Amino acid sequence: MPDFMDKYAAAMIEQTKASDLSPEKMKEKLDEIATMRENYKSPAYRVMYTYVEIFPVGLLMTLIGAFKLKRKYRNPQDVSAA
């Protein structure tokens, strides 16, 4: 979606204008949105942002899977010969 950030920023601006913020806070929020929009144009920023979103979920799922699937190692001396 090449126009994702434009649509997202427009929605955020609309939401900010609809809120009952003071003029100073509204200007701060609109400046923050503009900065985020500019940063998103950089491919490095987009890659970093994507990894920051996905990495914690992937790590958590990996740890849960490892915990569920871990094997209980037996001591070879405890196993009786059949």
N, CA, C and O atoms as a Tinker XYZ file with bonds, in Angstrom:
   328  protein
     1  N      0.842000   -1.181000    0.000000    73     2
     2  CA     0.000000    0.000000    0.000000    64     1     3
     3  C      0.885000    1.241000    0.000000    63     2     4     5
     4  O      1.278000    1.710000    1.068000    81     3
     5  N      1.193000    1.760000   -1.123000    73     3     6
     6  CA     2.086000    2.915000   -1.182000    64     5     7
     7  C      1.488000    4.184000   -0.563000    63     6     8     9
     8  O      2.235000    5.087000   -0.186000    81     7
     9  N      0.172000    4.269000   -0.452000    73     7    10
    10  CA    -0.441000    5.477000    0.109000    64     9    11
    11  C     -0.947000    5.265000    1.537000    63    10    12    13
    12  O     -1.785000    6.026000    2.019000    81    11
    13  N     -0.445000    4.245000    2.203000    73    11    14
    14  CA    -0.885000    3.949000    3.570000    64    13    15
    15  C     -0.691000    5.123000    4.506000    63    14    16    17
    16  O     -1.617000    5.511000    5.218000    81    15
    17  N      0.507000    5.695000    4.512000    73    15    18
    18  CA     0.796000    6.759000    5.467000    64    17    19
    19  C     -0.046000    8.000000    5.189000    63    18    20    21
    20  O     -0.433000    8.699000    6.125000    81    19
    21  N     -0.333000    8.283000    3.939000    73    19    22
    22  CA    -1.185000    9.435000    3.623000    64    21    23
    23  C     -2.586000    9.248000    4.198000    63    22    24    25
    24  O     -3.153000   10.164000    4.795000    81    23
    25  N     -3.128000    8.060000    4.011000    73    23    26
    26  CA    -4.465000    7.776000    4.543000    64    25    27
    27  C     -4.465000    7.762000    6.068000    63    26    28    29
    28  O     -5.378000    8.288000    6.705000    81    27
    29  N     -3.435000    7.156000    6.643000    73    27    30
    30  CA    -3.335000    7.072000    8.102000    64    29    31
    31  C     -3.177000    8.461000    8.716000    63    30    32    33
    32  O     -3.823000    8.781000    9.714000    81    31
    33  N     -2.314000    9.284000    8.114000    73    31    34
    34  CA    -2.098000   10.643000    8.620000    64    33    35
    35  C     -3.375000   11.460000    8.489000    63    34    36    37
    36  O     -3.707000   12.220000    9.399000    81    35
    37  N     -4.095000   11.326000    7.389000    73    35    38
    38  CA    -5.347000   12.067000    7.209000    64    37    39
    39  C     -6.364000   11.675000    8.277000    63    38    40    41
    40  O     -7.056000   12.535000    8.821000    81    39
    41  N     -6.455000   10.382000    8.579000    73    39    42
    42  CA    -7.375000    9.923000    9.620000    64    41    43
    43  C     -6.961000   10.457000   10.989000    63    42    44    45
    44  O     -7.810000   10.857000   11.786000    81    43
    45  N     -5.658000   10.463000   11.259000    73    43    46
    46  CA    -5.181000   10.982000   12.545000    64    45    47
    47  C     -5.431000   12.485000   12.663000    63    46    48    49
    48  O     -5.799000   12.972000   13.732000    81    47
    49  N     -5.234000   13.214000   11.579000    73    47    50
    50  CA    -5.473000   14.661000   11.593000    64    49    51
    51  C     -6.951000   14.937000   11.833000    63    50    52    53
    52  O     -7.302000   15.821000   12.614000    81    51
    53  N     -7.808000   14.191000   11.170000    73    51    54
    54  CA    -9.250000   14.354000   11.356000    64    53    55
    55  C     -9.651000   14.063000   12.800000    63    54    56    57
    56  O    -10.443000   14.795000   13.393000    81    55
    57  N     -9.101000   12.993000   13.353000    73    55    58
    58  CA    -9.396000   12.624000   14.738000    64    57    59
    59  C     -8.886000   13.697000   15.706000    63    58    60    61
    60  O     -9.555000   14.015000   16.689000    81    59
    61  N     -7.719000   14.244000   15.431000    73    59    62
    62  CA    -7.153000   15.275000   16.295000    64    61    63
    63  C     -8.006000   16.541000   16.253000    63    62    64    65
    64  O     -8.262000   17.159000   17.287000    81    63
    65  N     -8.438000   16.918000   15.067000    73    63    66
    66  CA    -9.262000   18.123000   14.937000    64    65    67
    67  C    -10.627000   17.947000   15.590000    63    66    68    69
    68  O    -11.216000   18.918000   16.065000    81    67
    69  N    -11.132000   16.725000   15.618000    73    67    70
    70  CA   -12.436000   16.457000   16.231000    64    69    71
    71  C    -12.349000   16.415000   17.754000    63    70    72    73
    72  O    -13.367000   16.544000   18.433000    81    71
    73  N    -11.149000   16.237000   18.296000    73    71    74
    74  CA   -10.993000   16.185000   19.750000    64    73    75
    75  C    -11.034000   17.593000   20.332000    63    74    76    77
    76  O    -10.935000   18.588000   19.614000    81    75
    77  N    -11.179000   17.644000   21.629000    73    75    78
    78  CA   -11.263000   18.955000   22.294000    64    77    79
    79  C     -9.936000   19.338000   22.943000    63    78    80    81
    80  O     -9.878000   19.662000   24.129000    81    79
    81  N     -8.879000   19.294000   22.146000    73    79    82
    82  CA    -7.552000   19.674000   22.637000    64    81    83
    83  C     -7.388000   21.183000   22.595000    63    82    84    85
    84  O     -8.046000   21.877000   21.821000    81    83
    85  N     -6.507000   21.670000   23.434000    73    83    86
    86  CA    -6.175000   23.095000   23.388000    64    85    87
    87  C     -5.405000   23.365000   22.094000    63    86    88    89
    88  O     -4.820000   22.445000   21.521000    81    87
    89  N     -5.400000   24.616000   21.629000    73    87    90
    90  CA    -4.685000   24.928000   20.382000    64    89    91
    91  C     -3.205000   24.545000   20.419000    63    90    92    93
    92  O     -2.655000   24.115000   19.405000    81    91
    93  N     -2.555000   24.695000   21.577000    73    91    94
    94  CA    -1.140000   24.343000   21.689000    64    93    95
    95  C     -0.942000   22.832000   21.539000    63    94    96    97
    96  O     -0.057000   22.374000   20.816000    81    95
    97  N     -1.782000   22.076000   22.237000    73    95    98
    98  CA    -1.674000   20.615000   22.176000    64    97    99
    99  C     -2.009000   20.114000   20.769000    63    98   100   101
   100  O     -1.394000   19.170000   20.272000    81    99
   101  N     -2.994000   20.759000   20.136000    73    99   102
   102  CA    -3.367000   20.353000   18.782000    64   101   103
   103  C     -2.215000   20.602000   17.817000    63   102   104   105
   104  O     -1.937000   19.773000   16.950000    81   103
   105  N     -1.540000   21.749000   17.968000    73   103   106
   106  CA    -0.402000   22.052000   17.096000    64   105   107
   107  C      0.712000   21.038000   17.316000    63   106   108   109
   108  O      1.328000   20.580000   16.354000    81   107
   109  N      0.979000   20.680000   18.570000    73   107   110
   110  CA     1.996000   19.664000   18.875000    64   109   111
   111  C      1.652000   18.331000   18.204000    63   110   112   113
   112  O      2.509000   17.694000   17.593000    81   111
   113  N      0.401000   17.925000   18.325000    73   111   114
   114  CA    -0.036000   16.656000   17.757000    64   113   115
   115  C      0.063000   16.683000   16.228000    63   114   116   117
   116  O      0.505000   15.706000   15.623000    81   115
   117  N     -0.340000   17.782000   15.607000    73   115   118
   118  CA    -0.260000   17.894000   14.144000    64   117   119
   119  C      1.190000   17.908000   13.673000    63   118   120   121
   120  O      1.507000   17.340000   12.628000    81   119
   121  N      2.079000   18.556000   14.442000    73   119   122
   122  CA     3.507000   18.538000   14.109000    64   121   123
   123  C      4.078000   17.122000   14.228000    63   122   124   125
   124  O      4.899000   16.702000   13.413000    81   123
   125  N      3.633000   16.398000   15.251000    73   123   126
   126  CA     4.076000   15.014000   15.448000    64   125   127
   127  C      3.629000   14.138000   14.269000    63   126   128   129
   128  O      4.391000   13.298000   13.791000    81   127
   129  N      2.410000   14.338000   13.812000    73   127   130
   130  CA     1.895000   13.580000   12.667000    64   129   131
   131  C      2.707000   13.901000   11.415000    63   130   132   133
   132  O      3.043000   13.005000   10.641000    81   131
   133  N      3.022000   15.193000   11.215000    73   131   134
   134  CA     3.810000   15.598000   10.049000    64   133   135
   135  C      5.214000   14.977000   10.088000    63   134   136   137
   136  O      5.730000   14.530000    9.064000    81   135
   137  N      5.816000   14.956000   11.265000    73   135   138
   138  CA     7.142000   14.350000   11.423000    64   137   139
   139  C      7.089000   12.854000   11.127000    63   138   140   141
   140  O      7.954000   12.320000   10.432000    81   139
   141  N      6.078000   12.189000   11.653000    73   139   142
   142  CA     5.926000   10.755000   11.418000    64   141   143
   143  C      5.735000   10.487000    9.920000    63   142   144   145
   144  O      6.276000    9.523000    9.378000    81   143
   145  N      4.979000   11.332000    9.279000    73   143   146
   146  CA     4.731000   11.181000    7.838000    64   145   147
   147  C      6.031000   11.328000    7.039000    63   146   148   149
   148  O      6.269000   10.582000    6.089000    81   147
   149  N      6.863000   12.289000    7.429000    73   147   150
   150  CA     8.155000   12.494000    6.757000    64   149   151
   151  C      9.095000   11.323000    7.014000    63   150   152   153
   152  O      9.770000   10.851000    6.099000    81   151
   153  N      9.139000   10.856000    8.256000    73   151   154
   154  CA    10.013000    9.725000    8.596000    64   153   155
   155  C      9.623000    8.473000    7.821000    63   154   156   157
   156  O     10.487000    7.684000    7.436000    81   155
   157  N      8.345000    8.290000    7.594000    73   155   158
   158  CA     7.865000    7.072000    6.934000    64   157   159
   159  C      8.281000    7.010000    5.471000    63   158   160   161
   160  O      8.208000    5.946000    4.857000    81   159
   161  N      8.707000    8.109000    4.911000    73   159   162
   162  CA     9.168000    8.116000    3.517000    64   161   163
   163  C     10.506000    7.398000    3.360000    63   162   164   165
   164  O     10.847000    6.954000    2.264000    81   163
   165  N     11.253000    7.285000    4.434000    73   163   166
   166  CA    12.554000    6.621000    4.407000    64   165   167
   167  C     12.375000    5.101000    4.474000    63   166   168   169
   168  O     11.714000    4.603000    5.386000    81   167
   169  N     12.950000    4.361000    3.530000    73   167   170
   170  CA    12.828000    2.894000    3.579000    64   169   171
   171  C     13.438000    2.293000    4.851000    63   170   172   173
   172  O     12.914000    1.316000    5.386000    81   171
   173  N     14.527000    2.864000    5.330000    73   171   174
   174  CA    15.158000    2.350000    6.552000    64   173   175
   175  C     14.203000    2.487000    7.742000    63   174   176   177
   176  O     14.102000    1.578000    8.566000    81   175
   177  N     13.518000    3.599000    7.830000    73   175   178
   178  CA    12.566000    3.825000    8.915000    64   177   179
   179  C     11.412000    2.823000    8.815000    63   178   180   181
   180  O     10.978000    2.271000    9.827000    81   179
   181  N     10.920000    2.590000    7.604000    73   179   182
   182  CA     9.817000    1.637000    7.416000    64   181   183
   183  C     10.228000    0.232000    7.822000    63   182   184   185
   184  O      9.466000   -0.473000    8.483000    81   183
   185  N     11.435000   -0.180000    7.428000    73   183   186
   186  CA    11.922000   -1.516000    7.787000    64   185   187
   187  C     12.062000   -1.631000    9.298000    63   186   188   189
   188  O     11.641000   -2.626000    9.888000    81   187
   189  N     12.650000   -0.620000    9.926000    73   187   190
   190  CA    12.824000   -0.634000   11.376000    64   189   191
   191  C     11.457000   -0.702000   12.073000    63   190   192   193
   192  O     11.274000   -1.488000   13.002000    81   191
   193  N     10.525000    0.098000   11.637000    73   191   194
   194  CA     9.195000    0.134000   12.249000    64   193   195
   195  C      8.505000   -1.220000   12.093000    63   194   196   197
   196  O      7.850000   -1.690000   13.024000    81   195
   197  N      8.644000   -1.847000   10.935000    73   195   198
   198  CA     8.032000   -3.153000   10.697000    64   197   199
   199  C      8.636000   -4.207000   11.625000    63   198   200   201
   200  O      7.906000   -5.005000   12.213000    81   199
   201  N      9.953000   -4.213000   11.759000    73   199   202
   202  CA    10.588000   -5.182000   12.653000    64   201   203
   203  C     10.220000   -4.946000   14.109000    63   202   204   205
   204  O     10.048000   -5.902000   14.865000    81   203
   205  N     10.097000   -3.697000   14.507000    73   203   206
   206  CA     9.721000   -3.391000   15.888000    64   205   207
   207  C      8.303000   -3.882000   16.169000    63   206   208   209
   208  O      8.006000   -4.303000   17.287000    81   207
   209  N      7.425000   -3.832000   15.163000    73   207   210
   210  CA     6.062000   -4.333000   15.344000    64   209   211
   211  C      6.028000   -5.855000   15.416000    63   210   212   213
   212  O      5.340000   -6.421000   16.266000    81   211
   213  N      6.760000   -6.517000   14.536000    73   211   214
   214  CA     6.631000   -7.955000   14.372000    64   213   215
   215  C      7.527000   -8.747000   15.325000    63   214   216   217
   216  O      7.124000   -9.813000   15.790000    81   215
   217  N      8.713000   -8.262000   15.625000    73   215   218
   218  CA     9.688000   -9.026000   16.407000    64   217   219
   219  C      9.163000   -9.479000   17.775000    63   218   220   221
   220  O      9.322000  -10.653000   18.109000    81   219
   221  N      8.549000   -8.613000   18.579000    73   219   222
   222  CA     8.080000   -9.090000   19.894000    64   221   223
   223  C      7.045000  -10.210000   19.787000    63   222   224   225
   224  O      7.060000  -11.144000   20.590000    81   223
   225  N      6.156000  -10.126000   18.814000    73   223   226
   226  CA     5.150000  -11.171000   18.643000    64   225   227
   227  C      5.822000  -12.474000   18.224000    63   226   228   229
   228  O      5.501000  -13.537000   18.756000    81   227
   229  N      6.750000  -12.399000   17.277000    73   227   230
   230  CA     7.474000  -13.593000   16.840000    64   229   231
   231  C      8.275000  -14.218000   17.962000    63   230   232   233
   232  O      8.302000  -15.441000   18.108000    81   231
   233  N      8.927000  -13.387000   18.754000    73   231   234
   234  CA     9.708000  -13.895000   19.885000    64   233   235
   235  C      8.801000  -14.577000   20.903000    63   234   236   237
   236  O      9.125000  -15.655000   21.400000    81   235
   237  N      7.684000  -13.962000   21.210000    73   235   238
   238  CA     6.743000  -14.540000   22.170000    64   237   239
   239  C      6.204000  -15.878000   21.669000    63   238   240   241
   240  O      6.134000  -16.842000   22.433000    81   239
   241  N      5.827000  -15.944000   20.405000    73   239   242
   242  CA     5.311000  -17.194000   19.846000    64   241   243
   243  C      6.388000  -18.279000   19.843000    63   242   244   245
   244  O      6.094000  -19.446000   20.102000    81   243
   245  N      7.616000  -17.905000   19.555000    73   243   246
   246  CA     8.720000  -18.861000   19.566000    64   245   247
   247  C      8.932000  -19.418000   20.974000    63   246   248   249
   248  O      9.109000  -20.624000   21.149000    81   247
   249  N      8.913000  -18.549000   21.961000    73   247   250
   250  CA     9.114000  -19.004000   23.341000    64   249   251
   251  C      7.973000  -19.895000   23.813000    63   250   252   253
   252  O      8.204000  -20.893000   24.495000    81   251
   253  N      6.741000  -19.537000   23.452000    73   251   254
   254  CA     5.597000  -20.371000   23.829000    64   253   255
   255  C      5.704000  -21.739000   23.158000    63   254   256   257
   256  O      5.485000  -22.765000   23.802000    81   255
   257  N      6.038000  -21.758000   21.877000    73   255   258
   258  CA     6.191000  -23.021000   21.159000    64   257   259
   259  C      7.308000  -23.871000   21.739000    63   258   260   261
   260  O      7.158000  -25.084000   21.887000    81   259
   261  N      8.424000  -23.240000   22.066000    73   259   262
   262  CA     9.554000  -23.974000   22.647000    64   261   263
   263  C      9.176000  -24.552000   24.002000    63   262   264   265
   264  O      9.553000  -25.680000   24.321000    81   263
   265  N      8.443000  -23.799000   24.795000    73   263   266
   266  CA     8.039000  -24.279000   26.113000    64   265   267
   267  C      7.080000  -25.462000   25.982000    63   266   268   269
   268  O      7.195000  -26.449000   26.709000    81   267
   269  N      6.134000  -25.354000   25.049000    73   267   270
   270  CA     5.147000  -26.421000   24.873000    64   269   271
   271  C      5.769000  -27.691000   24.289000    63   270   272   273
   272  O      5.366000  -28.799000   24.641000    81   271
   273  N      6.741000  -27.530000   23.407000    73   271   274
   274  CA     7.290000  -28.673000   22.694000    64   273   275
   275  C      8.580000  -29.225000   23.282000    63   274   276   277
   276  O      9.138000  -30.186000   22.754000    81   275
   277  N      9.058000  -28.632000   24.363000    73   275   278
   278  CA    10.341000  -29.094000   24.881000    64   277   279
   279  C     10.236000  -30.542000   25.365000    63   278   280   281
   280  O      9.217000  -30.971000   25.907000    81   279
   281  N     11.307000  -31.258000   25.152000    73   279   282
   282  CA    11.362000  -32.661000   25.555000    64   281   283
   283  C     11.921000  -32.755000   26.958000    63   282   284   285
   284  O     12.748000  -31.949000   27.386000    81   283
   285  N     11.453000  -33.742000   27.637000    73   283   286
   286  CA    12.013000  -34.034000   28.954000    64   285   287
   287  C     13.113000  -35.069000   28.724000    63   286   288   289
   288  O     12.838000  -36.199000   28.321000    81   287
   289  N     14.348000  -34.677000   28.981000    73   287   290
   290  CA    15.461000  -35.597000   28.786000    64   289   291
   291  C     15.535000  -36.553000   29.957000    63   290   292   293
   292  O     15.421000  -36.165000   31.120000    81   291
   293  N     15.726000  -37.799000   29.617000    73   291   294
   294  CA    15.833000  -38.823000   30.652000    64   293   295
   295  C     17.296000  -39.151000   30.891000    63   294   296   297
   296  O     18.133000  -39.054000   29.994000    81   295
   297  N     17.567000  -39.526000   32.073000    73   295   298
   298  CA    18.907000  -40.003000   32.428000    64   297   299
   299  C     19.023000  -41.436000   31.916000    63   298   300   301
   300  O     18.193000  -42.273000   32.268000    81   299
   301  N     20.026000  -41.742000   31.097000    73   299   302
   302  CA    20.156000  -43.112000   30.540000    64   301   303
   303  C     20.238000  -44.179000   31.612000    63   302   304   305
   304  O     19.894000  -45.333000   31.357000    81   303
   305  N     20.683000  -43.824000   32.798000    73   303   306
   306  CA    20.804000  -44.821000   33.864000    64   305   307
   307  C     19.451000  -45.170000   34.467000    63   306   308   309
   308  O     19.294000  -46.234000   35.066000    81   307
   309  N     18.457000  -44.268000   34.311000    73   307   310
   310  CA    17.141000  -44.508000   34.889000    64   309   311
   311  C     16.274000  -45.436000   34.007000    63   310   312   313
   312  O     15.262000  -45.964000   34.469000    81   311
   313  N     16.670000  -45.625000   32.760000    73   311   314
   314  CA    15.880000  -46.440000   31.846000    64   313   315
   315  C     16.252000  -47.909000   32.070000    63   314   316   317
   316  O     17.425000  -48.270000   31.978000    81   315
   317  N     15.285000  -48.735000   32.354000    73   315   318
   318  CA    15.599000  -50.147000   32.590000    64   317   319
   319  C     15.720000  -50.867000   31.249000    63   318   320   321
   320  O     15.027000  -50.540000   30.286000    81   319
   321  N     16.597000  -51.834000   31.210000    73   319   322
   322  CA    16.819000  -52.614000   29.985000    64   321   323
   323  C     15.667000  -53.604000   29.834000    63   322   324   325
   324  O     15.270000  -54.256000   30.800000    81   323
   325  N     15.152000  -53.709000   28.656000    73   323   326
   326  CA    14.010000  -54.592000   28.413000    64   325   327
   327  C     14.441000  -55.945000   27.928000    63   326   328
   328  O     13.600000  -56.808000   27.677000    81   327
